[in-house]
Amino acid sequence: MLFGFMREMKGLPSLREQREILFAAGAHDFGEDGKVYVVLSEKRKPKKGARDPWQDMLLALRPGDDVMIAAAYVLGGARSNVLKALREIGDRGANVIDAGAGETITYSPEGLAMIAFAERAETQMRSGILKRARLSKLEKGAMGGGPIKLKGKNKEAAAAAWADLSKTAKDVCQEFGVSPSTLYRLFGPKGTPVFGRKK
């Protein structure tokens, strides 16, 4: 049996546009009790306790059924959401038809496992790169986060510490919780008077 699925969401084609694509591809039943399931946007969602169209569709699916969508992103914007949707449909023995692309996607546990593995590898790599970058910044004395504004006596103390040659830039940064760039901007190169000021 052929089922249709549409999602109303900002950035997606309207429900009318999705309906036209599905109708042209052969999903003609749009009646009250029809086989086209629609998830409405947050603004137009039914009241609490209303049935979830996605879950209703999954319960109606039988092995060999097809779920037709207007485009791949109707299943979700994030890769993980799309993979989850494909898995849920595939677990019911059904396929997905991308009407816009004219393709049928058949669930394959092995294929999804490989994609999930590749996605995990990519996430781990990005996480590792970010972690190394953070550690490198800390080693160089960069404190991270927004700069703390130095005011009044605290600013005067920071200026004195910055001018003190017995203290390293890292020591001063840690003492006052600011980055080297902030201190450089306020007081000039370490150990020297600010340009235009007398010692």
N, C-alpha and C positions, 0 to 999 in steps of 0.2 A: 504494500500500500504506500501511496505517496503522501507525505506530510509536508506542510510548509512551516517555516519558523521565521518570525520577523522581530526585530528589536528597535524600539524607539529610543534614540539617544542623540545627544548633541554631537554634531560632527558626522553623523551617519546620514545616508539618504533618508528622506521622509518615509513614513509608512506607505504613503501613496506610491512613491517611486519604487519602493521594495515590492509592493503588491503588483505593480505593472511588470516588473522583471519576472516575478514568480508566475504570473498569469501567462506571460509570453512563453515561458518554459514548460507550461503544462499543469501548474498547480491552480486549478480553477475554483475549488470549493472554499469560498470565503463567508459562508453563512454562519449563523449563531452557533450551530452545532457542527461546524465544518472542521476540517483537519488542518487548519492553519492556526498556529499558536502565536500569540503576540505578547511580548513583554513591553509594558509601557514605561515611559521615562519616570524618574523620581517624582516629578511634579504631578503626573497624572496616575500614579500608582493607586490601585484599589485600596480600600480601607483595610485595617489590620484584620487578619484572619481570613482574607480572601485567598483563593487557591492560587498556587504558583504555576503559571502557564508552562514553564520549562519542565517542572516536575510532572505535570499532567501529561505532557508530550512523552517524556521518558517512560511513564507507566503505560502509555498506549502503544509504544513501539513493540513490534514483534520481529523475530529473525527474518531478514530479507526485505524489511521496509526501508524506505528512503526518506531522509529529511532534506528538503530543498531550502536553500538560503539564497538571498540576492547577491551576497558577496562574503568572502571569508571573514571579514571583521565583524559580521553580525554575531558570530560566536564569541567574540571578545577581542579587546584591543591588545591585551598582553599575551605573549606566547604561552605562558603557563595556563591562562584561562582557556585559550583555544585548545591546548592539549587535553585539559580536563574535560572540556565539552566533547571532544572527539572520543575520549575514553568512555565517557558515560553513554554516548550514543552507540559506540562499538560494543560495549558490554551488553547491550540489548539485542545485538546481532544486526543492527541497522547500519546503513551507509549515509554519507553526506553528499548532497549534490550542490555544487557551487554553480548556480544558474548563470551568474555573470561571466564566469570563466568557462562554463560548459564542461566542467570536470566532475567526476565522481570519486570521492575519497573513501576508501575502505579501511576500516580499523585494523591495525596490525600492532599487537603488543610489542613485538620485537622492534618494529620501526619507531614506535613512540618511546620505547626504552632507550634506543640509541639517541633520539632527539633530546630526551630528558638528560641523558648522560652528557651530551655535548653542551647543553644549557648549563648544567652543573659545573662543568669544566670552565666555561666562560665566566660564570659568577665567581668561582674560586680564584681565577686569575685576576679579575678586576679587584676583588677583595684584597688579594695579596699585594697588588700594585699600590692600592690606596693605603694599606697598612705600612708598607715600606716608605711611602711618601710622608706619612705622618711622623714616623720615627725619625726620618731624615730631617724634617723641620724642627723636631724637638731637640735633636743633637746640635743643630745650628742656632738654637736659642729662640726659634719662632714659637710663640706660645699658642697660636691658633685662636679662633673666635674673634669677636669684635674688639677693637682696642679700647682699653679702659681709659677714660679721660682723667688726666692728672690735673688736679686743681689745688690752689692755695699752698699750704705748707707741704702737702704731699708732692706737689710739682717742684717746689723749691728743694726738697730732699732728694728727689729724683735727679734734678739738675746737678746737685752737689755730688751725688754718687756717680753720675755719668762723667763728671769732670775728674773724679778721683782715679788716678792711674793705677792704684793698687787693686782696683776692682775690675774684673773682666766685664765685657758687655753682657755675657751670659748671666753673671752674678746679678747685675743691675736689673736685667729683664725678669729674673726669677723673684727678686726682692719686691719689685713693684707690679709684677703681673702684666707687663706690656711687651710688645715686640721690639726688636732692635730698630725696625724701620720707624716706629712711632718715636722712639727716643732720638734717633738721628734727625727726624723731621723737626722735633721740638728744640733740640739742643746742638745740632750740628755734629760733625765727626767727634768721636769719643776723645775726651781729654783736651779739646780745644774750645775756645769761646764761640758762641753763636756769631755768625758773620754780622759785622756792624756794631757789635757790643764791645765795651771795654772790659778788661779783666778786672 
